[in-house]
């Protein structure tokens, strides 16, 4: 499922740096203006006034605002403008990504994975997932872990999968926390260690995973019986 517009609570946050392509930091007055304009555009969008939201995001995009570019692109992708243009969406997302807006990188990965602008292209999708993952996007880190786990778009590599899942787990992704526990339990891509497996299952359980409490109890029994590695 494609990500949607950047939520109002985070709309005014500055994009995370993503390398030398990041543009010059706007002056405080420009940032304040952009914050107000983004909030106004999102208010129109949330009220269902899509034409006015499009107009406001277009104005932001023309000023070079990465959040405006991203949100206008997503309106094209989601067919919420009068004349949706998926290739224009890609152009806007690439411009936003070049400014360091990580959510745009993740959206591009999904677009190529789902074949929004042509046949699915897993190779280009992985390139964008990797870029977003390296810039700290937790869902992209999960996607990279899964790519290496399944050998989808990259050679299967359980050790690389474990590395990406660990980053996502440390970032709070519950599924990655559970998967990392299972990899330590099985010794897949990591050295088998039931104590570390139990740790990650417990973290997942505390964060709401329904299967994890059973695994914690199971490993507690195995560890009490003297099984460690």
N, C-alpha and C positions, 0 to 999 in steps of 0.2 A: 504494500500500500504506500502510495506516495505521501511524503510529508506535506503538510498544509502551510498556511501562512504563518509567519513568525508571530508568536503570541504577544498580546499587548503588554504583559508583565515584563517581557524582555526586549521589547521592540527598540527601545532607545539605547540599549547597551552597545558599546563599541565592539566591532568584530575582533576576533582574536587574530593576532598577526600570523601570517602564513608564508613568510619568506620575503624575498626582496621585491616582489611585485606589489606589496602593500603601498597604497598611495600616501601622500603627505597627510599628516593628521590635521583635521579641520580645526579652525579656531573655536574657542569656547562659545562665541556667539552663534557660529554656524551649527555647532552641535546642539545648542539649545533650540534653535529654529527647527533643525531636523527632528529633534525629539517631539516637539509640539506637532509638527506636520505628520509624523508617523502615527502618533496617537490619534490625531484627527482622522487620518485615512483608515486606521483600524476600527475606529468607532463607526465610520460609515459602512465599512465591510460587515461588521458584526450586526449592524442594524438592517442589513440586507440591501443597502443602497450601493449596489455593485458598480454602477456607472460612475458615481461620484468617487468611490474608492479607487477605481481604475484611474480616474483623472488625477487624483492626488498622488497615487503611487507613480504614475507616469512623470509627473512634475519632479518628484524626488529622484527618479531614475535619471532624468535629464540633467539633474544637478550632480549626478555621480554618486548618489547615496547607495551603499551596498544593500541596506535593508529594503529600500524602495525597489531596487532592481530585483532582489529576491522575491519580494511579495508580488510585484507585477508579473514576474515570470510564473509564479505559482498560479496566479489567476488565469494565465494563458493555458497552463497545463491542465487545470481543473475545469476548463471551458466556462469560465465565469466572466469573460469579456465578450463584447459584441462579435468580434472576429478573432477567435482563438488561433494562435500561430505557434505551434510547438517549436519550430526552429528559432523564432524570436525568443521564446522562453529559454532555449539553450544559450543563445547569445547573451541574454541578460544574466543568466546564472554564471556563465563563464566570466563575465565582467565582475560580478559580485565576488566570485571565488578568487579572482586575481587580486581583489582588495583584502583578502584574508577572511571572508565571511564563510566559516566552516560549514554552516548549514547549507550553503549553496553547493559546496563540494559534495555533500551527502546526497542532495537532491539530484545532482548530475549522475551520480552512481546509480541511483534508483531508475532514472530515466533510461539509461543505457541497459540496465538489467531487464527492465520491463518492455523495452522496445517501443518507447513513446514516439521516437522520431525515425523509426525504421525497424528492421529486424533486431531482436535482442543482441547485444554485443557485450558478452561477459568479460572480454578482455579490457575494453574501455571502462566497463563498470568497475572492475577490480582496481584499475588505476585510480579512479576517483574515490573508491572506498579506502584505498590505502592512504591517499593524501589526507582525507578527512580523519582517518584513524590516527595517523601520525600527528595530526593537529589536535588530538584529544577528544574526538567525537565518539562517545561510548557505543552508540548503535553501529557505527562504522567499524569499531574494533570487534564487536560481535560478528559482523559480517565477514571480516577478514579471518577471524578464528574459524568460522564455519566453512569458509572457502578452503582453508588449509585442512580442516578436519575431513571434509568430503572430497577434496581434490577437485573443486569446482572452479575452473578458470586459472588454477595454479596446480602444480604437482601436490599430491597429498603429502602432508608433513605434520604429523601429530605434535612434534616439538614446537613448531611455529604456531600451530593452533593453540597450544597451551599458553604460549607467550601472549598472544592477542587476547585470549579469554582472561588471562590474569589481569591485563590492563583494564579490561571491561569490568571484571569482578571488583577490582579496586575502585573503579568508578561508580560502583553501585548497581550494576546490572545483575538481577537475581538469577536469570537463566545462566549467565556466565559463571556465577558463583556455584551453582549446582553442577554444571558441566565440569568445572575445574575439580570439584570434589570427586566426581565420577572418574576423571582421568587419573587422579592420584590413587584412587581405590584400585583401578585396573592396571596402573603403571603404563598408561598410554601417553607417550610423548614426554613423560616425566618419570623419575624414579618412584616406584610404588611406595607409598607411605600412608598407612591408615590414619595416623594421627593428623597429618595435614589434610587428608580427605575429610576427616571428621570436623576439622576446623571450618572448611569451606561449606560443608553441608550445614553446619550450625549457623554460619553467617547467612546462608540462603534461607534457613528456617526462620531466623529472626526477622528477615525481610519479607516473609510471607509466602515462601514456596511451600506448597501443600505436601509434596512428597518428601521434602528434606527432613522433617522431624522423624519420620520412620527410619531414614538412613542414619540419623544421629543415634537413635536407640540401637539399631543393628550394629553399628560400629562400636558403640560402648560395650556391648556384649562381647564382641570379638576381641576388643582390646583387653577386657577383663580376663578373657580366656588365655591371654598371653600372645595373641596374634598382633604383630606390630607392622612388619613390612611384608 
